[in-house]
Amino acid sequence: MAIRNIVKIDENKCNGCGLCVNACAEGAIQMVNGKARLVSDVYCDGLGACLGHCPQDAITIEQREAAEFDEKATHAYLEQMKAKPTAPAAHKSAKGEFVCPGMRMQSFEKKVSETKPAAEAASGPVDSQLAQWPVQLKLVSPMAPYFMESDLLLAADCVPFAMGDFHQTLLKDHSIAILCPKLDDCGMYVDKLAQLISHNNLRSLTVVHMEVPCCSGVGRIAQAAIALAGVPMEYEDITISLQGEILRREKIQCG
């Protein structure tokens, strides 16, 4: 037992909407008698991904004595839940069954368009290379199957807007997680990314960010997460200009 961050739910405020159940990738929160409850300390990583999804402000993070988060036990628990009629991504409420589309884990089968003529490809619709959902690092589950032994692209969320050929040049054949190192909770991202790295035996990691100084924080998050995961690895760091051009590519060894 140790003093650590852990979710606290005020059942008096909880209205039973179940949105926090969908937001908890570890399945630590479940609906019990119409109220959200933390089912076990060992399934709660304390990162608080559920906080922003509660419309009643019934969820907070407290520091108290609790069992350590157990990644292996959580993975086994999620597998057990998948075998049941109701999984962590869904719940029954008085209004019927609800599954939040923004949180539902999905993998996509990509179209094959290599035979499309160059002129047509330049003037017509461009196929998306996105092969998963969700993509925001705060929302993804580190144990999502599409991360296992994948080539992970960790991208600042401005990059796809600046880079016109982002899908074909960087995203194709990669899993992805996006974040903003300036506006988001970077400490939470380090913990989440460390879990993702330690659990999935990644084939490669590519970190891509804009040329502005604050955006280089994506690389610092990656390095801190690699150190926390205790998995020595090399990653490719890519810097994108404000006009969407690749300015630099370099290999960085960590660990």
C-alpha positions in Angstrom: 0.0 0.0 0.0 1.2 3.5 -0.8 -0.1 7.1 -0.8 -1.0 7.9 -4.4 -3.6 9.6 -6.7 -6.8 7.7 -7.1 -10.3 8.5 -8.3 -13.0 9.5 -5.8 -16.7 9.4 -6.8 -19.4 11.4 -4.9 -22.4 9.1 -5.3 -24.7 11.9 -4.1 -23.8 14.0 -7.1 -23.7 11.0 -9.6 -26.8 10.9 -11.9 -26.0 7.5 -13.4 -25.2 8.8 -16.9 -22.3 6.3 -17.2 -20.1 8.6 -19.3 -17.2 8.0 -16.9 -17.5 4.3 -17.5 -16.8 4.9 -21.2 -13.9 7.3 -20.4 -12.1 4.8 -18.1 -9.9 2.7 -20.4 -9.0 0.4 -17.5 -12.6 -0.5 -16.6 -12.0 0.7 -13.0 -15.4 2.5 -12.9 -18.6 0.5 -13.3 -22.3 1.1 -12.8 -23.6 -0.5 -9.6 -27.2 0.0 -8.7 -27.5 3.0 -11.0 -24.4 4.8 -9.6 -20.8 5.0 -10.8 -18.4 3.2 -8.5 -14.7 2.5 -8.4 -14.6 -1.3 -8.4 -11.0 -1.8 -7.4 -8.0 0.4 -6.6 -5.7 -1.9 -8.5 -7.5 -1.1 -11.8 -7.3 2.7 -11.3 -4.1 4.4 -12.6 -5.1 7.7 -11.0 -4.6 9.7 -14.3 -8.1 11.0 -14.2 -9.2 10.6 -17.8 -12.8 10.3 -16.5 -12.9 13.7 -14.8 -13.8 15.8 -17.8 -16.6 13.5 -18.9 -18.7 13.8 -15.7 -21.5 16.4 -16.2 -22.2 16.5 -12.4 -18.7 17.2 -11.2 -19.0 14.0 -9.1 -15.5 12.8 -9.8 -12.3 14.1 -8.2 -8.7 12.8 -7.7 -7.6 12.4 -4.1 -4.4 11.2 -2.5 -4.9 8.3 -0.1 -3.5 5.0 0.8 -4.3 2.5 -1.9 -3.0 -0.6 -3.6 -0.7 0.1 -6.5 -2.1 0.1 -10.0 -1.6 -3.4 -11.4 -1.2 -3.4 -15.2 -1.3 -7.2 -15.5 -4.3 -7.6 -13.3 -6.1 -4.8 -15.2 -5.3 -6.5 -18.6 -6.7 -9.8 -17.3 -9.8 -8.0 -15.9 -10.4 -6.3 -19.3 -10.2 -9.6 -21.1 -12.7 -11.1 -18.6 -15.0 -8.1 -19.1 -14.9 -8.5 -22.9 -16.2 -12.0 -22.5 -19.3 -10.7 -20.7 -22.4 -9.3 -22.4 -21.6 -5.8 -21.1 -18.0 -4.5 -21.6 -16.3 -1.5 -20.1 -17.1 0.6 -23.1 -20.8 0.3 -22.6 -23.4 0.3 -19.8 -27.1 -0.1 -19.1 -29.0 2.9 -17.8 -32.6 3.7 -17.3 -32.6 5.1 -20.9 -31.3 1.8 -22.3 -27.8 0.9 -23.5 -25.4 3.7 -24.3 -22.0 3.5 -26.0 -20.2 6.8 -26.6 -19.1 7.0 -30.2 -16.2 9.2 -29.3 -14.8 6.6 -26.9 -15.5 3.3 -28.6 -12.3 1.5 -29.5 -12.2 0.8 -33.3 -9.8 -0.5 -35.9 -10.3 0.3 -39.6 -9.4 -1.7 -42.7 -7.7 0.6 -45.1 -8.6 0.9 -48.8 -6.0 -0.1 -51.4 -5.5 2.9 -53.8 -2.0 2.4 -55.1 -3.4 1.8 -58.6 -5.1 5.2 -58.8 -3.5 7.4 -61.5 -1.2 10.2 -60.3 -3.3 12.9 -61.9 -6.5 11.5 -60.4 -4.9 11.1 -57.0 -3.8 14.8 -57.1 -7.2 16.1 -58.1 -9.7 13.7 -56.5 -10.4 12.6 -52.9 -7.5 11.4 -50.8 -7.9 8.2 -48.9 -7.5 8.5 -45.1 -4.7 6.4 -43.6 -6.2 6.4 -40.1 -6.5 2.8 -38.9 -7.9 3.3 -35.4 -10.1 5.3 -33.0 -9.7 7.2 -30.7 -6.4 9.0 -31.4 -6.0 11.5 -28.5 -3.5 10.2 -26.0 -5.8 11.1 -23.1 -8.5 8.9 -24.6 -6.7 5.9 -26.0 -6.2 2.7 -24.0 -2.6 1.7 -23.6 -3.9 -1.9 -24.0 -5.8 -1.3 -27.2 -4.9 -4.2 -29.6 -4.0 -1.9 -32.5 -0.9 -0.7 -30.5 0.5 -4.2 -30.1 3.8 -4.6 -32.0 2.9 -1.5 -34.1 4.9 1.4 -35.5 3.7 4.2 -33.2 3.4 7.8 -34.4 3.3 10.3 -31.5 2.3 13.6 -33.1 1.6 17.1 -31.9 -2.0 17.8 -32.7 -1.1 20.8 -35.0 1.0 18.8 -37.3 -1.8 17.2 -39.5 -3.2 20.7 -40.1 0.1 22.1 -41.3 1.3 19.2 -43.3 -0.8 18.6 -46.4 0.5 15.1 -47.1 0.5 13.9 -43.5 -1.5 10.8 -44.2 0.6 9.4 -46.9 4.0 10.6 -45.7 3.8 9.9 -41.9 0.5 8.2 -40.8 0.3 5.4 -43.3 0.9 1.9 -41.7 1.2 3.5 -38.2 -0.8 3.5 -35.1 -1.1 7.1 -33.7 -1.5 9.1 -30.5 -1.8 12.9 -30.6 -1.3 15.5 -27.9 -0.5 19.2 -27.2 2.6 19.6 -25.0 1.7 23.3 -24.3 -2.0 23.1 -23.3 -2.4 19.6 -21.9 -1.4 17.8 -18.7 2.1 16.5 -19.7 2.6 14.5 -16.5 -0.5 12.5 -17.2 0.8 12.0 -20.8 4.2 10.7 -19.6 2.4 8.1 -17.4 0.0 7.0 -20.2 2.7 6.8 -22.8 4.9 4.8 -20.5 2.2 2.2 -20.0 1.7 2.1 -23.8 5.4 1.5 -24.4 5.9 -1.1 -21.7 2.8 -3.1 -22.7 3.0 -3.3 -26.5 6.5 -4.2 -27.7 6.5 -1.4 -30.3 8.4 -2.0 -33.5 9.2 1.7 -33.8 8.4 5.1 -32.3 8.3 8.3 -34.4 7.8 11.7 -32.7 6.6 14.5 -34.9 6.2 18.1 -33.8 6.1 21.7 -35.2 9.2 24.0 -35.3 7.8 26.3 -32.6 9.8 25.9 -29.3 6.8 24.9 -27.1 6.0 22.0 -29.5 9.4 20.4 -28.9 7.9 19.2 -25.6 6.5 16.2 -27.4 10.0 14.9 -27.6 10.6 15.5 -23.9 7.4 13.6 -23.1 8.6 10.7 -25.2 12.0 10.6 -23.5 10.4 10.8 -20.0 8.0 8.0 -20.9 10.7 5.7 -22.3 12.7 6.2 -19.1 9.7 5.5 -16.9 8.8 2.4 -18.9 12.3 1.1 -18.5 12.4 0.0 -22.1 15.6 1.3 -23.9 14.7 2.3 -27.4 15.5 4.6 -30.3 13.0 6.9 -31.8 12.9 9.2 -34.8 12.3 12.9 -34.1 10.7 14.9 -37.0 10.4 18.7 -37.0 7.7 20.2 -39.3 7.8 23.9 -40.5 4.8 26.2 -40.2 4.4 25.7 -44.0 4.2 21.9 -43.5 7.6 20.9 -44.7 9.9 18.4 -43.0 12.8 20.5 -41.6 14.7 17.8 -39.7 14.8 14.1 -39.1 17.1 12.6 -36.5 17.4 9.4 -34.5 17.5 9.7 -30.7 18.6 6.9 -28.5 17.0 6.7 -25.0 18.0 4.4 -22.2 
